[in-house]
């Protein structure tokens, strides 16, 4: 399974902000759309990622307030990325190794979407369920002559 398979099922809803967006606006966007990350775009290019992790760190450092901070001050400005052709097992390894929950999907410098740890887990569970169903069907339809040979 590839990242493109996940994006095809997930759809193409994508929420972006600029680095100069006030952090409190980003938090409102994330809350109103029930999302855990925003892609930060500057001059048409990926500039970073803002996730709930950066927001929590900012709240912790500022006594529970985000004040007048902009996204630029708190975003991850070097997010790791993947491509639509990246294998899901490689994505899982990348997410675990780099301790990230969201990966921008880039193809030739163009943002194609974002996949989350949840998206990957859901896709793997669904794939395993399908394989399990096929194996059960195969076993149920086992040819009789092979049973007689036992």
C-alpha positions as a Markdown table, in Angstrom:
| # | Residue | x | y | z |
|---|---|---|---|---|
| 1 | Unk | 0.0 | 0.0 | 0.0 |
| 2 | Unk | 1.2 | 3.5 | -0.9 |
| 3 | Unk | 0.5 | 7.0 | 0.4 |
| 4 | Unk | -1.5 | 7.7 | -2.7 |
| 5 | Unk | -3.9 | 4.9 | -1.7 |
| 6 | Unk | -4.5 | 6.6 | 1.6 |
| 7 | Unk | -5.0 | 10.0 | 0.0 |
| 8 | Unk | -7.5 | 8.6 | -2.5 |
| 9 | Unk | -9.7 | 7.3 | 0.4 |
| 10 | Unk | -9.1 | 10.2 | 2.7 |
| 11 | Unk | -10.0 | 12.9 | 0.2 |
| 12 | Unk | -8.3 | 16.2 | -0.6 |
| 13 | Unk | -9.4 | 18.6 | 2.2 |
| 14 | Unk | -6.4 | 20.6 | 3.1 |
| 15 | Unk | -6.0 | 23.5 | 5.6 |
| 16 | Unk | -3.2 | 25.9 | 5.1 |
| 17 | Unk | -2.0 | 29.1 | 6.8 |
| 18 | Unk | 0.9 | 31.5 | 6.4 |
| 19 | Unk | 3.7 | 32.0 | 8.8 |
| 20 | Unk | 2.4 | 35.4 | 9.8 |
| 21 | Unk | -1.0 | 34.1 | 10.8 |
| 22 | Unk | -1.7 | 34.8 | 14.5 |
| 23 | Unk | -1.4 | 31.6 | 16.5 |
| 24 | Unk | -4.8 | 32.2 | 18.1 |
| 25 | Unk | -6.4 | 32.2 | 14.6 |
| 26 | Unk | -4.7 | 28.9 | 13.8 |
| 27 | Unk | -6.0 | 27.4 | 17.0 |
| 28 | Unk | -9.6 | 28.5 | 16.1 |
| 29 | Unk | -9.2 | 27.0 | 12.7 |
| 30 | Unk | -8.0 | 23.7 | 14.1 |
| 31 | Unk | -10.7 | 23.5 | 16.7 |
| 32 | Unk | -13.5 | 24.4 | 14.3 |
| 33 | Unk | -12.5 | 21.8 | 11.7 |
| 34 | Unk | -11.4 | 19.2 | 14.3 |
| 35 | Unk | -7.9 | 18.8 | 12.8 |
| 36 | Unk | -4.6 | 18.3 | 14.5 |
| 37 | Unk | -2.3 | 20.1 | 12.0 |
| 38 | Unk | -2.1 | 23.0 | 9.6 |
| 39 | Unk | 0.3 | 23.2 | 6.6 |
| 40 | Unk | 2.3 | 26.5 | 6.6 |
| 41 | Unk | 2.7 | 27.9 | 3.1 |
| 42 | Unk | 4.8 | 30.9 | 2.2 |
| 43 | Unk | 5.1 | 32.2 | -1.4 |
| 44 | Unk | 3.5 | 29.0 | -2.6 |
| 45 | Unk | 6.0 | 26.7 | -1.0 |
| 46 | Unk | 5.9 | 24.5 | 2.1 |
| 47 | Unk | 7.3 | 26.6 | 4.9 |
| 48 | Unk | 6.5 | 24.3 | 7.9 |
| 49 | Unk | 3.9 | 22.5 | 9.9 |
| 50 | Unk | 1.9 | 23.6 | 12.9 |
| 51 | Unk | 0.5 | 20.8 | 15.1 |
| 52 | Unk | -1.1 | 20.6 | 18.4 |
| 53 | Unk | 2.4 | 19.6 | 19.8 |
| 54 | Unk | 3.8 | 23.1 | 19.0 |
| 55 | Unk | 0.7 | 24.7 | 20.4 |
| 56 | Unk | 0.9 | 22.8 | 23.7 |
| 57 | Unk | 4.6 | 23.7 | 24.0 |
| 58 | Unk | 3.8 | 27.3 | 23.4 |
| 59 | Unk | 1.1 | 27.3 | 26.0 |
| 60 | Unk | 3.4 | 25.6 | 28.5 |
| 61 | Unk | 6.2 | 28.1 | 28.0 |
| 62 | Unk | 3.8 | 31.1 | 28.3 |
| 63 | Unk | 1.8 | 30.2 | 31.3 |
| 64 | Unk | -1.2 | 29.0 | 29.3 |
| 65 | Unk | -1.4 | 31.9 | 26.8 |
| 66 | Unk | -0.4 | 32.2 | 23.2 |
| 67 | Unk | -0.5 | 35.9 | 23.4 |
| 68 | Unk | 0.2 | 37.7 | 20.1 |
| 69 | Unk | 2.5 | 34.9 | 18.7 |
| 70 | Unk | 2.5 | 34.2 | 15.1 |
| 71 | Unk | 2.8 | 30.7 | 13.6 |
| 72 | Unk | 6.4 | 31.6 | 12.4 |
| 73 | Unk | 7.6 | 31.7 | 16.0 |
| 74 | Unk | 6.3 | 28.2 | 16.9 |
| 75 | Unk | 6.0 | 26.1 | 13.7 |
| 76 | Unk | 8.2 | 23.2 | 12.7 |
| 77 | Unk | 10.1 | 24.9 | 9.9 |
| 78 | Unk | 11.8 | 21.7 | 8.7 |
| 79 | Unk | 9.0 | 19.0 | 8.5 |
| 80 | Unk | 9.8 | 15.7 | 7.1 |
| 81 | Unk | 7.8 | 14.8 | 4.0 |
| 82 | Unk | 6.9 | 11.8 | 1.9 |
| 83 | Unk | 5.7 | 11.3 | -1.7 |
| 84 | Unk | 2.5 | 9.7 | -3.0 |
| 85 | Unk | 4.7 | 6.7 | -3.9 |
| 86 | Unk | 6.1 | 6.2 | -0.4 |
| 87 | Unk | 5.2 | 2.8 | 1.0 |
| 88 | Unk | 3.0 | 2.8 | 4.1 |
| 89 | Unk | 5.5 | 0.7 | 6.0 |
| 90 | Unk | 8.2 | 3.4 | 5.3 |
| 91 | Unk | 5.8 | 6.1 | 6.5 |
| 92 | Unk | 5.2 | 4.2 | 9.7 |
| 93 | Unk | 8.9 | 4.0 | 10.2 |
| 94 | Unk | 9.4 | 7.7 | 9.5 |
| 95 | Unk | 6.7 | 8.7 | 11.9 |
| 96 | Unk | 8.0 | 6.6 | 14.7 |
| 97 | Unk | 11.7 | 7.5 | 14.1 |
| 98 | Unk | 11.0 | 11.2 | 13.9 |
| 99 | Unk | 8.2 | 11.2 | 16.5 |
| 100 | Unk | 5.7 | 13.0 | 14.2 |
| 101 | Unk | 2.0 | 12.4 | 13.7 |
| 102 | Unk | 1.5 | 14.4 | 10.5 |
| 103 | Unk | 3.4 | 14.2 | 7.2 |
| 104 | Unk | 3.0 | 16.5 | 4.3 |
| 105 | Unk | 2.8 | 14.6 | 1.0 |
| 106 | Unk | 4.9 | 16.3 | -1.7 |
| 107 | Unk | 5.2 | 15.6 | -5.4 |
| 108 | Unk | 7.7 | 17.6 | -7.4 |
| 109 | Unk | 7.5 | 20.5 | -5.0 |
| 110 | Unk | 3.7 | 20.5 | -5.0 |
| 111 | Unk | 1.7 | 19.8 | -1.8 |
| 112 | Unk | -0.6 | 16.9 | -2.4 |
| 113 | Unk | -2.0 | 16.5 | 1.1 |
| 114 | Unk | -1.2 | 15.5 | 4.6 |
| 115 | Unk | -1.4 | 12.1 | 6.2 |
| 116 | Unk | -1.7 | 11.5 | 9.9 |
| 117 | Unk | -0.7 | 8.6 | 12.1 |
| 118 | Unk | -4.5 | 8.0 | 12.4 |
| 119 | Unk | -4.8 | 7.8 | 8.6 |
| 120 | Unk | -2.0 | 5.2 | 8.4 |
| 121 | Unk | -3.3 | 3.1 | 11.2 |
| 122 | Unk | -6.8 | 3.1 | 9.7 |
| 123 | Unk | -5.5 | 2.1 | 6.3 |
| 124 | Unk | -3.4 | -0.8 | 7.8 |
| 125 | Unk | -6.3 | -2.1 | 9.9 |
| 126 | Unk | -8.6 | -2.0 | 6.8 |
| 127 | Unk | -6.1 | -3.8 | 4.7 |
| 128 | Unk | -5.5 | -6.4 | 7.3 |
| 129 | Unk | -9.3 | -6.9 | 7.7 |
| 130 | Unk | -9.6 | -7.4 | 3.9 |
| 131 | Unk | -6.8 | -9.9 | 3.8 |
| 132 | Unk | -8.3 | -11.7 | 6.8 |
| 133 | Unk | -11.7 | -11.9 | 5.0 |
| 134 | Unk | -10.0 | -13.3 | 1.8 |
| 135 | Unk | -8.1 | -15.9 | 3.8 |
| 136 | Unk | -11.3 | -17.0 | 5.5 |
| 137 | Unk | -13.1 | -17.3 | 2.2 |
| 138 | Unk | -10.2 | -19.3 | 0.8 |
| 139 | Unk | -10.2 | -21.7 | 3.7 |
| 140 | Unk | -14.0 | -22.1 | 3.5 |
| 141 | Unk | -13.7 | -22.9 | -0.2 |
| 142 | Unk | -10.8 | -25.3 | 0.2 |
| 143 | Unk | -10.8 | -27.9 | -2.6 |
| 144 | Unk | -12.2 | -31.3 | -1.5 |
| 145 | Unk | -9.6 | -33.4 | -3.2 |
| 146 | Unk | -6.9 | -31.9 | -1.0 |
| 147 | Unk | -8.8 | -32.7 | 2.1 |
| 148 | Unk | -9.2 | -36.3 | 1.0 |
| 149 | Unk | -5.4 | -36.6 | 0.5 |
| 150 | Unk | -4.8 | -35.9 | 4.2 |
